[in-house]
Amino acid sequence: MKLNVALKAVIAVVCGVSLLSCNKSNNYKNTSRATGWDINSDEGGFQYNTDYKEQEAAPGLVFVEGGTYTMGRVQDDPMHDWNNTPTQQHVQSFYMDETEVTNKMYLEYLDWLRRVFPPSEENYRNIYNGALPDTLVWRNRLGYNETMVTNYLRHPAYAEYPVVGVSWIQAVEFSKWRTDRVNEYRLEDEGFIKEGAHLTDVDASSTFNTETYIHTPSKAYGGNTEISQGGDEAQDRLNETNEAGETIKNVYPGRESGLIYPEYRLPTEAEWEYAALGLTGIRNYNTYRGRKKYPWDGQYTRNGDVKRMGDQLANFKQGDGDYGGIAGWSDDGADITAEVKSYEPNDFGLYDMAGNVAEWVADVYRPIVDDEFNDFNYYRGNVYTKHAITEDGTVKVVGTEDIVYDTLSNGKLVARNLPGEIAQVPVTDEDTYMRTNFTESDQRDYRDGDKSSSRYYQPFQEVDDPGKRMYNSPTYDNFTYSDSSATSTLEERGYDKEKRTTLISNEVRVYKGGSWRDRAYWLDPAQRRYFPQDMATDYIGFRNAMSRVGSKSLDKNKTARSNN
């Protein structure tokens, strides 16, 4: 009996030691699960951020937890567009601007361009000019709107109003700029770039670009020793030293540091519609199956709460000649656009997802959403590129003399790239060889508008007649210039004089949501319209999104995984 007790005690001790050893060996936070080597060792070796918690919301963004929903219009379609047939879709979690991009936000962008690329210098003139919103969109043949033409963009009275007159192309360029500025400031705040460098050390030949900093930091602003070392604290973080105190190498944070935000971008149509519906707040069968009509609960545009009974829930056109209601009563508070956050947010915390201004999304327009091919993160518009590589095997960084301008269909020039960016080229057949997930660089026509989907297509026979195409839309001959002063005439631009039957092409983009000019019908998040990507109006604005990396939900089940 005593032997059995003693044996059990020994076994317990051994097992306890074993479990401790097991727990220690299974805690791979700073030890490699592959090799057993130390990670982040003072002696060198593999360096990795093992203290990373989760992605933080970048400036201006709120979290939108992904999930499934019915994309498209489930109510009757009195307009008979038949371009938003219901489909079941799933989107991953992401972040989205809580408001539309405002005039003040866009003016900050213009101010940066003007300081870094002075329009007084001929080589940079069209960088700034190409980013300017078209304020003439406010003009009407039989209306007096000159006050908005001259004041809406710049006057402080409209600072927190959504920017308009911005084309889809301009919105994309703003998104790229915003990505770089946010990452630049975060690295400065963390001590990897000296304090104030984003104001004092930047110029046309030295600007911060996120991708350049990651791939070739020595060629990037913020990636050289003089700019990076912002003091003793930054020096300690940036440099590893040997026992003699000599610097042995510079360390620049890449994606593995967890400090670099994913890109700001336009949301996809599926993301925008999902975010606008805000299904998180109400869990019932009808809502889940897509029968929520507006970003708020209910089937009406007026508030049903006792204290605010009858107040409008969005800024929209209420009828012919009625853009806001009777003054002082039943008024929606605006005759044109309204200041952001003038109305209650939806259940995701997003403001003005119905009314105020309609918003650009990333997608190329097609009458159908091809859920038969894909029902996960649906998006039409992929054009895959890769970094241009120089003869010495390094990435090609655009210099001040390498700026290339595109001539848009309306004759305006826009910079295709800016100094400091990595030049991009299309992927080739060699890149896609033996791939099953994509075969070409440009995927905008996939399963729609290409030869195999044309009404004239027959197996083993190609359609060579360019007139026999699925979408008989206008065509323009775009030019590229390396000279910023280059211009072109209407005749040189190849103005299409043929009779056309549609505007649908690879150069038109979807916009979503109703605006101050629209009736309540367009407030339904399922509604979809399209507009040329290089044109602008007084009722289309935009907001940015950012992909979520890591877990689907915030902090969910983190405790159970923390020791693995």
Residue pairs with C-beta under 8 A, 6 or more apart in sequence:
23 563
26 564
27 563
28 564
29 50
30 38
30 39
30 40
30 50
31 37
31 38
31 39
32 38
32 39
32 46
37 45
37 46
38 45
39 45
39 46
39 47
39 48
39 50
40 46
40 47
40 48
40 50
44 240
47 251
47 256
48 256
49 256
49 257
49 258
49 259
52 258
54 550
54 551
54 554
54 555
54 558
55 262
55 548
55 549
55 550
57 63
57 95
58 95
58 182
58 261
58 264
58 546
59 182
60 97
60 98
60 99
60 544
61 95
61 96
61 97
61 98
61 544
61 545
61 546
62 95
62 96
62 97
62 98
62 348
62 349
62 350
63 93
63 95
63 348
63 548
63 554
64 93
64 94
64 95
64 96
64 271
64 274
64 275
64 348
64 350
65 93
65 280
65 552
65 553
65 554
66 90
66 91
66 92
66 93
66 94
66 274
66 548
66 552
67 90
67 91
67 274
67 279
68 88
68 89
68 90
69 88
69 89
69 91
69 273
69 274
69 277
69 279
69 288
69 290
70 86
70 87
70 88
70 89
70 289
70 290
71 84
71 86
71 87
71 88
71 89
71 270
71 273
71 274
71 290
71 369
71 378
71 526
72 84
72 85
72 86
72 87
72 290
72 369
72 526
73 84
73 85
73 86
73 524
73 526
73 527
74 86
74 289
74 290
74 291
74 526
75 293
75 524
77 84
78 521
79 521
82 367
83 367
83 368
83 528
84 369
84 526
84 527
84 528
85 368
85 369
86 290
87 369
87 371
87 375
88 371
88 375
89 270
89 274
89 369
89 371
89 375
89 376
89 378
90 375
90 376
90 377
91 268
91 270
91 271
91 274
91 376
91 377
91 378
92 377
92 547
92 548
92 552
93 548
93 551
93 552
93 553
94 267
94 271
94 545
94 546
94 547
94 548
95 545
95 546
95 547
95 548
96 267
96 271
96 275
96 348
96 350
96 543
96 544
96 545
96 546
97 350
97 543
97 544
97 545
98 345
98 349
98 350
98 351
99 162
99 340
99 341
99 351
99 352
99 543
100 162
100 163
100 340
100 352
100 356
100 357
100 359
100 541
100 542
100 543
101 162
101 163
101 171
101 174
101 541
101 542
101 543
101 544
102 159
102 160
102 161
102 162
102 163
102 340
103 152
103 153
103 154
103 158
103 159
103 160
103 161
103 162
103 163
104 159
104 160
105 163
106 133
106 153
106 163
106 166
106 174
107 153
107 154
109 131
109 174
109 177
109 178
110 128
110 131
110 132
112 177
112 181
113 127
113 128
113 131
113 177
114 128
116 202
116 203
116 204
116 207
117 124
117 127
117 128
117 204
117 418
118 124
118 128
119 125
119 127
119 128
119 129
122 484
122 485
123 400
123 401
123 403
123 484
124 204
124 403
124 484
125 484
125 485
126 405
126 413
126 414
126 415
126 484
127 403
127 415
127 418
127 484
129 413
130 170
130 405
130 412
130 413
130 414
130 415
131 170
131 173
131 174
133 153
133 163
133 164
133 165
133 166
133 170
133 536
134 165
134 166
134 167
134 536
135 148
135 149
135 150
135 152
135 153
135 165
136 149
136 165
137 164
137 165
137 536
137 537
137 538
138 145
138 146
138 148
138 149
138 152
138 165
138 538
139 145
139 146
139 149
148 336
148 538
151 157
151 158
152 158
152 161
152 164
153 163
153 165
160 339
160 340
160 341
161 337
161 338
161 339
161 340
162 337
162 340
162 352
162 356
162 357
162 541
163 541
164 337
164 357
164 536
164 537
164 538
164 539
164 540
164 541
165 536
165 537
165 538
166 174
166 360
166 536
166 540
166 541
166 542
167 533
167 534
167 535
167 536
168 266
168 360
168 509
168 531
168 533
168 534
169 408
169 414
169 533
169 534
170 414
170 536
171 266
171 360
171 542
172 265
172 266
173 414
173 415
175 263
175 264
175 265
175 266
175 544
176 263
176 264
178 264
178 544
179 210
179 261
179 263
179 264
180 207
180 208
180 209
180 210
181 198
181 208
182 261
182 264
183 208
183 210
183 213
183 260
183 261
184 193
184 198
184 208
184 222
185 198
186 259
186 260
186 261
187 193
187 213
187 222
187 253
187 259
188 194
188 195
188 196
188 197
188 198
188 222
188 230
190 237
190 253
190 259
191 230
191 231
191 233
191 234
191 237
192 222
192 228
192 230
192 234
192 237
192 238
192 252
192 253
192 259
193 208
193 222
193 227
193 228
193 230
193 234
194 201
194 227
194 228
194 229
194 230
194 231
194 234
195 230
195 231
197 221
197 222
197 227
197 230
198 208
201 221
201 227
202 208
202 221
204 400
204 419
205 399
205 400
205 419
206 221
206 227
206 420
207 221
207 418
207 419
207 420
208 220
208 221
208 222
208 420
209 220
209 221
209 418
209 420
209 421
209 422
210 260
210 263
211 387
211 421
211 422
212 219
212 220
212 223
212 395
212 397
212 420
212 421
212 422
213 220
213 221
213 222
213 223
213 252
214 254
214 255
214 260
215 387
215 395
215 422
216 223
216 394
216 395
216 397
216 422
217 223
217 224
217 252
218 224
219 397
220 397
220 420
221 227
221 420
222 228
223 252
225 250
228 234
228 238
228 250
228 252
229 235
229 238
229 239
237 251
238 250
238 251
238 252
239 247
239 248
239 249
239 250
239 251
240 247
240 248
240 249
240 251
241 247
241 248
242 248
253 259
253 260
254 260
261 546
262 546
262 547
262 549
263 546
263 547
264 544
264 545
264 546
265 362
265 544
265 545
265 546
265 547
266 360
266 361
266 362
266 542
266 544
266 545
267 275
267 361
267 362
267 543
267 544
267 545
268 361
268 362
268 363
268 377
268 378
268 379
268 545
269 361
269 362
269 363
269 369
269 378
269 379
269 510
269 512
269 528
270 377
270 378
270 379
271 361
271 545
272 359
272 361
272 512
272 513
272 525
272 545
273 512
273 525
273 526
275 348
275 350
275 353
276 295
276 346
276 350
276 353
276 354
276 512
276 513
276 525
277 292
277 295
277 346
277 525
278 295
278 296
278 346
278 347
278 348
278 350
278 353
279 287
279 288
279 292
279 347
280 347
280 348
281 297
281 346
281 347
282 292
282 297
282 347
286 292
293 299
293 524
294 301
294 313
294 314
294 354
294 523
294 524
294 525
295 346
295 350
295 353
295 354
295 525
296 313
296 344
296 346
296 354
298 304
301 312
301 313
301 314
301 316
301 520
301 523
302 309
302 310
302 311
302 312
302 313
303 309
303 310
303 311
303 312
303 313
310 330
312 318
312 325
312 330
312 331
312 332
312 333
313 343
313 344
313 354
314 332
314 343
314 352
314 354
314 355
314 356
314 514
314 523
315 324
315 332
315 333
315 334
315 337
315 338
315 342
315 343
315 352
315 355
315 356
315 516
316 332
316 354
316 355
316 514
316 515
316 516
316 518
316 519
316 520
316 522
316 523
317 323
317 516
317 517
317 518
317 519
318 324
318 325
318 332
318 519
318 520
319 519
323 334
323 335
323 336
323 516
323 517
324 331
324 332
324 333
324 334
324 335
325 331
325 332
332 338
333 342
334 342
334 356
334 516
335 516
336 516
336 538
337 356
337 357
337 516
338 352
338 356
338 516
340 351
340 352
340 356
341 351
341 352
342 352
342 356
343 351
343 352
343 355
345 351
346 353
353 513
353 525
354 513
354 514
354 523
354 524
354 525
355 513
355 514
355 515
355 516
355 518
355 523
356 515
356 516
356 541
357 513
357 515
357 516
357 539
357 540
357 541
358 511
358 512
358 513
358 514
358 515
358 518
358 522
358 529
358 539
358 540
358 541
359 511
359 512
359 513
359 540
359 541
359 542
359 543
360 509
360 510
360 511
360 540
360 541
360 542
361 509
361 510
361 511
361 512
362 379
362 381
362 509
363 379
363 380
363 381
363 509
363 510
364 380
364 381
364 444
364 506
364 508
364 509
364 510
365 504
365 508
365 509
365 510
365 528
365 530
366 380
366 448
366 449
366 504
367 504
368 448
369 378
370 378
370 380
370 447
370 448
371 378
373 447
380 444
380 446
380 448
381 444
381 509
382 438
382 443
382 444
383 426
383 441
383 442
383 443
383 444
384 426
384 427
384 438
384 441
384 442
384 443
385 424
385 425
385 426
385 427
385 441
386 424
386 425
386 426
386 427
386 431
387 395
387 396
387 422
387 423
387 424
387 425
388 395
388 396
388 422
388 423
388 424
388 425
389 395
389 396
390 396
395 422
395 423
396 422
396 423
397 420
397 421
397 422
397 423
398 417
398 418
398 419
398 420
398 421
398 422
398 423
399 419
400 419
402 417
402 419
402 423
402 482
403 415
403 416
403 417
403 418
403 419
403 482
403 484
404 415
404 416
404 417
404 480
404 481
404 482
405 413
405 414
405 415
405 416
405 480
405 481
405 482
405 483
405 484
405 486
406 413
406 414
406 416
406 478
406 479
406 480
407 413
407 478
407 479
407 480
407 481
407 488
407 493
408 414
408 478
408 534
409 474
409 476
409 478
409 493
409 507
409 532
409 534
410 534
410 535
411 488
411 490
411 493
412 534
413 481
413 484
413 486
413 487
414 534
416 480
417 423
417 424
426 441
426 442
427 440
427 441
428 441
432 438
432 439
432 440
442 506
444 506
445 453
445 506
447 453
448 470
449 469
449 470
449 471
449 506
451 457
451 462
451 463
453 470
454 463
454 468
454 469
454 470
455 470
456 463
456 465
456 468
457 463
463 469
471 502
471 504
471 505
472 500
472 501
472 502
473 500
473 502
473 503
473 504
473 505
473 508
474 496
474 498
474 500
474 503
474 505
475 494
475 496
475 505
476 493
476 494
476 495
476 496
477 493
477 494
478 493
479 486
479 488
479 492
479 493
503 530
503 532
504 530
507 532
507 533
507 534
508 530
508 531
508 532
508 533
509 530
509 531
509 532
509 533
510 528
510 529
510 530
511 528
511 529
511 530
511 531
511 540
512 525
512 527
512 528
512 529
513 522
513 523
513 525
513 527
514 520
514 521
514 522
514 523
514 524
514 527
515 522
515 539
515 540
516 539
517 538
517 539
518 539
521 527
522 529
531 537
531 540
551 557
551 558
